[in-house]
Amino acid sequence: MLVAQAVARTGIPALPSGLFYGNDLPFSYLAGALVALLGPHLLAVRLLSVAASMATIALAYGAGRRLFSPQAGLWAALLLAMAPQEIVWGSRARAYALLELLVMASTWLFYTGVSGDRAGLRRLGLFLLVAAIFVHPEAACCSRRCSWPPG
């Protein structure tokens, strides 16, 4: 919230101590825009996470419906909407819901681009993955057991 207020006020994500806050840059700027529009309320920043979480559920439905069947899409959306972690992080003023949306959207776009041989979708998917890495470095490597860098 402090970073969002700083972005709304100065355009720079900085903590009150003056330190630059380089984590979650896309989320910080989006939250700063919401704070500038709606005022310095925690609800303004939480709306970003709620919207990202709802878009992720809609994307899960669309991907499941297109890949398998309408019933599979409904099940994917229902299970995602009822997942405890989805409910918790989708309602907090944190970047995790945006991270989930960007990773799922990049995966879907890249898959669609590869299966349909459409370079524009693949590029957009890659762009969203890079944006997800700027939201949280966890997007680059899925766990601490990941073998990156190789060797």
N, C-alpha and C positions, 0 to 999 in steps of 0.2 A: 504494500500500500504506500509506503514511504517513497519507493522508487517511482511508482505510478504518479504520485503527486509531483515529484521532481520532474518527470518527463512532461507532465501537463504544464508545469510552470516554466521550465527552462529548455525542454527538448533534450536534455541529457540525463540518462539514467544514473543518478548519483545518490548515495546514502547521505543522511544528514551530516555525517562526519566529513563529507567531501570526497569519499572514495568512490571511484567509478564502479558501478555494478554491471559487470559484463555478462552475468548469467541471465538466461531467459530473455534475451534482447527482443525477439518478436513479441513475446508476451508483455514485456515491460512497455513497449511502444503502443501496443493495442490497448493495454490497460490505461496508459497515460492519455490516450485519445478519449477513452470512455470517461475518465475522471474529468477531462477538460469539458466534455459535453454534459455530463450528468452531475458533476460536483464531486467533492472528495468524500464519497461514501463507500464503505466496504461493499455494499450491494452492487455498486457500479462495476467494481472489479470482479465480483463473483458472477455477474451476468456473462462475462466473457467465458468463464469456465463452464457455466451452464449451457451457453450456446454451443460451445465446442463439443460438449458431451452429447447434446441432442443431435448435432450434426453427425457425430460418430455413430450413433444408433441408427440414424437414417441411412448412412453409408453402409453399415452392416446389413441392413435390410436390402438395400439395392444390390450389393455384391452377392448376397446369398440368393436373391431372386434371379439375378442374371446368370450366375454360375450353376445353380441347381434347380430351384423351383420357388414359387411364391411361398410355399409352406416353409422351406428352408430359410428364406429371408425373414419370415416372421419369427421363426425360432431363434435365429441369430440376433435379431433386434430385441426380442424378449429376454433372452439370456444375458445379453449385454446390459440391458436396462435394469435387470434385477441383480446384477453382480454387486456385491457389497463394496468392492473397491471403486467401481464405477460411480456409485452413489456418493461415496465419501469424497473422492477427488474431483468429481464433477460439480460439487457444491462448494468447494474451497477456492479461495483466491490464490491459486497456485497454477503453475504452467502444465501440469500433468495431463489435463484433459485436452489442451491444445496439442501437446506432444502426441497423444494417442490419435487424435484426428489427423495430424499431418503424416504420421507414419502409415496409418491405414489408407489415407488418400493417395500417398505416394506409391504404396504397394499396388493398389487397385489401378492407378493410372499406368504404372509401368507394365503390369500384367496385361492390361487392355491394349497398350501400345505394342507389346511384343506379339500378342496373339492376333492382333489385327494388322500388324506391320505398319503402324502409324508412328512416325518418328516424333511428331509434335507431342503426343501423349507421353512418350518415353521421356522427352526432355522436361515436360511439366512435372512428371513423377520424380525425376532426379532433382529438379529445383525444390520441390516440396520436401524431399528427403534432406537436402542441405539446410533448408529452413528449420526442419525438425532438429537437426544437429545443433543449430544455434539456439533452439528452445531448451534443449537439454542434451548434453554429450552422450547420454545413455542411448540415444538413437543411433549413434555410430557403432556401438558395441552392446549387444543385448545383455551381457552379464559380466561379472568380474572373471569368470572362467573362460571368457572369450580369448581366443588365441591371436589377439591383435596387439602389437605387431607380430607378424608370423615369426616363428622360430623359437 
